[in-house]
């Protein structure tokens, strides 16, 4: 059953240089209980996409095209009060950099209790703290640290606290934006296993945002590859890894180093990100695409093949 449908979503930022189209024409569906990962280099629009889904875009940002359908409601057209009722109760977010996501002047337990109290007017503080105590046990945080301030937590503990906050209201969808940033590999592995286990136990849908395609592959059922604000490839994990269609996806896969040295080859050069103030129509990877001079112009259908779950943008190429 489809929980979330994003249709032709486009988001831009008004800056001194002009209007930057940071997300353009992104479409995908997410079923209940499944996980979808978005991967791409910094600045490709991953976080902007997540913040648009949460309704937390900054003042200079705007959605200028598309729809976000969550449980048969278009989040872009319903009243703001209804969006606030959905936010955190049904759609929660694990924000990037937990060190900045927690308020330094409030106790961690109080911050986790805040969304519980906000979405249940009958909930008392005592009951909310009982819920927080349960969440601390769930994410394996010591109960004697409930009254600590964020600066008294380690990086891994802060990230676990943010996960507890995301789980506080039993949401249907959790968006995890770079949840392992600035953590060492041991703690990173623990956090990823925690998120994956909770997703399986509670059957919520997960959108996982990362620049690391190996991390996304470890957590997600489906993968979307973004370049310069566009979703250039989208499909099941096995499809994207075993038979990547877009040259940018192939470059990302080639950049991942295997311990056995099986892919110890030079990473393909993909060029610089195009100017997003006045981007060209069609695939933004076109100017650096190694197939633009061959397969596209010769109208070879193999590269532009599109299936129900695996598509590429080459059919929109300006060539």
N, C-alpha and C positions, 0 to 999 in steps of 0.2 A: 504494500500500500504506500503510495507516494505521500511523504510528509511535507517536502519542500520542492517547489518548482521556481526556478529563476529563468526568466524569459527575456532575452535580448537586453540585459541590464547594462547601462552605461552611466558612469560616474565621472564627474570632473571637478577640478579645483580652480577657483578664480585667484590668480596671482598677479603680481605687478608685471610679469612678462606676458601674461595673457591667460586664456582658459586652457588648462591642461586636461586632456582627456585620458585619465589614468586607468579607467576600465571601460572597455567598449565591446558591446554586443555579446556579453557572456550569457550562455544558456546551459542549464543542467538540471537534473532531477535527483532527489535523494529520497530513498525509501526508508521507512521506519526500521530502525535497528541496524542499518548499514553505515559504513564509514567511507567518507570521501576526502581524499587529500589533494591539496593544491600546492604545487611545487614550482619554483622559478627563482630567478635571481632577485636581489634586492631592488625594489622600485618597480616590479612588474605588475603591481596592483593587488597582491594577495590580501594584505591587511585592509586595504580600502574596501575590498569585496566583503570581508568579514564584518567590518564596521558598518557597512551599508545594511547587511542582514540584521544587525543589532539595532539599527536606527541611531547610531552614535557618531555619525559623521560630523566633522567640525563645521563651524559657521560658514567658512568659505567654500565648502563642498556642496554639491547638489547632484541628485539623480536626474538626468535629463532624458532618460529613455528607459523603457522596460518595465517589468513587473516582478514582484517577489510574492509568490503565493505560498503562504504557510497555513496549513489546515484549512484550505479553501478561502482564506482571507488574503487580500492584497495589502501587504504591510505598508505600501506607499500611498494608499488612498484612505485607509481607515483613520479615525481621529487619533491624535497623539495620546490621549488618555487610554485608548485601547492598546496602543503600542506599549505603553508603560506597564499595562497589566500583563502583556505577553512577555516582555523583557524580564529575564531572570526566572520567571515562573515557568515558562515554556521554552524559552531560548536563553541559554546562559553562555558565558564566555570565559575562557581561561586566557587572560590577557598576557601579551608579550612582556617580558621582564617583570617578574613578580616583585622585585625590589621597588619598582615604581607604582605597582598596582595597589599596594596596601598603604593606607593612610598612616603616617608615622606617629600621629598623636592620639590614636585610638588603639585600644587593646585588640588583639587578633580575634578573640572570641566575640567581641562586640560587633566587629565588621562582618563576621560570618552570620551573626544573628540578624543583622539589619535587613537583608532581603526576606528572611523568614517573617519578621514582624511587618514588613511593608506589604506583603501579599496575603497576610492572614490577620484581619483586624481583631479576631477573637483570641489570638495567641498572646499569652502573657510572657513577660521576660523570663520568668522561671521556666516555663515550658520551652521557650526558645533556647535557653541555655542547656536544657536536657537534650534538645536536638543537636546543638553544637557539640555537646559531649559525645553523642553518638557518631557525629561526623569525624571528630578527632580520632576516635577509635577506628573508624572506617579507613582513614588515610594514614593510620599508624603514627599519629602524633601523640606525645605524652600528655596525659590529662593535666599534669601539674604545670604545664606551660600555657594553659588556656588564658590566663590573665597577663601573659607577656605582651610586650609591644613588638612590632615588626623588627626593630633593630636587634632584638634579642634572639631572633631566629636565624638559622643558617640559610643559605640559598635554597637548599633542597627542602627545608622545612617551610619556607615561604611559599614555594611552589605547591607543596602539599596543602597548605592553607588555602591557596587560591583554588585548588581542585575541590576542596571541601566546600568552599563558597559557591562554586559552580553547581555542586550537587545538592545544595541546601534545600531547594524547592522541587526536587525530582523533575527536572525539565525533560522535554521530549527531544531537544536538540542542544548539543554543546559544541561551541566553536573554540577550538584550541589554536591560538595564534603563537607559534614558535614557543611551545611550553617548556622546552629544554634549553633555551638560550642561556649562556653564561654558566652552565652547570658542567661539572666534570663528567667523564664518560660513565663512571660507575653510577652516580646519582641520576644521570640522564637515562640509563637503562632502567633504573628503579621507577622513575616517573613514567616512562613509556609503558612499562608492564602494569603499573597502577591504573593508568588511563584505559588501557586495553581490557584489563580484567573488569573494571567497573562498567565499561560499555557492554561487555558480554553479559554480566550479571543483571544489569538494570535495563538492558535492551533500548537504550537511547541512541539516537542517530548522532553521528560525529562528523564534523568538518575539521580537518587537521591541516594547518597551514605551516609550511616549512620551506626552507631553501635546500634542504638535504633530502634528495630523492631516496636515499637508503632508509632514512627514518620513516618517511611516508610509506614506503613499501612494507615496512615492518608492522605498521599500524592499520593501514587502510585497505578496504576491498576494491575501491575504485580510485583512479588517479586522474587529475586534471593538470596539464602543463600550461603555464602562463608565460607569455612573452610580450612585453610592452603593452600590457593592459588587455591582451586578447587571450582567449582560451584556444591555444593552437592544437592541443590534442587532449582527448578525453575518452576514457574507456576503462575496462576492468584491469586490475593490476597485472594479470598475466598477459593481456594483450599489449599493454604499454611496454612491458619489459621484454617480452619475447619477440614482438613484431612492431617496434615503433615505426610510425609513418612519417612524422615530421622531423626534418633535419635538426631542429633545435632540441627535440627530445633525445635524439641520438647523441648530440653533443653533451647533454647533461649526463646521460648514461656513461659516456666515455670518460667523463671527468671523475667518476667514482672509482677510487683505487681499491682493487682487490688485494688481500694479503698474499695470495699466491702468485701475484704478478701476471695474471692471465690477460688483463687489459692494460698492460704497461705500454701504452702507445701515446703519442702526442695527442692532446685534446684538440679537437677541431676548432679553429678560430671562427667565431660566429659574428664578429664585428661589434660595433657599438649600438646601444639602444637608440632608436630614431627619436627625433624631436616630437614630443607628444602635444605640443601646442597647436601644430597644424599637421597632423599625421596624414599620410596618404591613405587612399581607400584600399580596401582589400587586406591581404595578409601583410602585416608590418615587418615580417621577416623576409619579404620578397627580395629586397636589395642585396641581401647577403646569402640568399638561398642557393646552394650548389645545384639545385634541380631546375632553377628558373630558366636557364638557358637551354635545357634539354627536354626533360619530361613534360614540363608545362607547355612549352611552345610546340612540341611534337604531339600534344594532345594524347599522351599515353595515360590510359585510365588507371593503371595500377597504383600510382601514387595518390591520386585523388579519390580512390575508392572510399566509400562511406557505408558503414553498417549501422545498425540500430544502437550499438553501444560504443562504437569506436569511430571517431570522425576526425578529420583534419581540415584546416582552413585553406588548403591549396586550391580548392575549386573556386575560391574568391580572389585568387592571385591576379595582380594587374597584368601579368604576362598573357 
